[in-house]
């Protein structure tokens, strides 16, 4: 007789997964949202002096400054893809605790180093190089954390993928809001950035505390023990049917076949989430962060336009889309409408490219008003959050219960593949503008 699962008291497991989801994407979002701070330290003083008496003072940018967004995205997404791929195949060889706890600790150390370096004067090229190395490290371990987290959520009911996606969405909102507060405080850029990165350290420390509590909760223990029992039964069944030969080789072949069998069940959802993030990262932030306000050029709104209309608005709407899946999961996991809606998002990159993205060489500005950019951003971000979250929720539920963790890891790999492809695409799209 099937044993009924215990109740998730006070939604404790749900809240911990939300906090871990927040900790997964918070590091990347804090780096991405702080582009104003990073580019301010990459300015070429000779260019600033040479343009001081010109009418377009400040329009000239150094090579490092101009390419920062693209290189940052590439340095984030390629390690994310590689390490998610490794996690997909090696997650059974390294304990869950080591993967999650180790990743969080290393990410927190990198942020502490980032906060210290705010106070250390560096030349533009060394600063650029050190920043990119830090981005590679946090996204490498962020990938291990993300793959492990989706694998853990795959063991639980479908609704427990939602808090991860929602927490990831809030990570961007939190980072953008923290940056706006730093600007509004009137503090020097250096002091504001120091407080900003220390805030990230505190949130990651809270995520570590939450993970420590997770194994102690009865609801999580139940599903963890059920997974271990099913895995043990499967291994015993395999040994009984083994008719001799190299047992280790047979077992590895069996595991490889199982991974391929799982992929065949979730391939459409996996490619859908990959395509969703390819379109999103190809456009945001490489194109959207270079959009300038036409309503209040030179005024106070000019300082807030990108932090508010690009980063905060994107992350709020993305979070809203991810969170909506907690109450609405339409269309269903077998519906062809879901991949069609995802393909329809291809309309967004050309529309953003026709906004007031500066500097530009090839395309005319077709949408001059800030309101058009803001409406596009709302639709772009909400559709990204909602459609990606649906795919991630449905993936582990398309397979048998004992295959759910592997399906979750496969889905996380294709999510990361989409991010990496989007990073590469961003160079092409930005060059076309």
Secondary structure, DSSP 8 states (H G I E B T S, - for coil): --------GGGHHHHHHHHHHHHHHHHHHHHHHTHHHHHHTS--HHHHHHTTTSTTTT----HHHHHHHHHHHHHHHHHHHHHHHHHHHHTTTS-HHHHHHHHHHHHHHHHHHHHHHTTS---HHHHHHHHHHHHHHHHHHHHHHHHHHHHHHHTS-GGGTHHHHHHHHHHHHHHHHHHHHHHHTT--HHHHHHHHHHHHHHHHHHHHHHHHHHTTSHHHHHHHHHHHHHHHHHHHHHHHH--SS-HHHHHHHHHHHHHHHHHHHHHHHHHHHHHHHHHHHHHTTTTGGGB--SSSTTSHHHHHHIIIIIIIHHHHHHHHHHHHTTT---S-TT-HHHHHHHHHTTHHHHHHHTS-BSS-SSS-----SHHHHHHHHHHHHHHHHHHHHHHHHHHGGGS-GGGHHHHHHHHHHHHHHHHHHHHHHHHHHHHH-
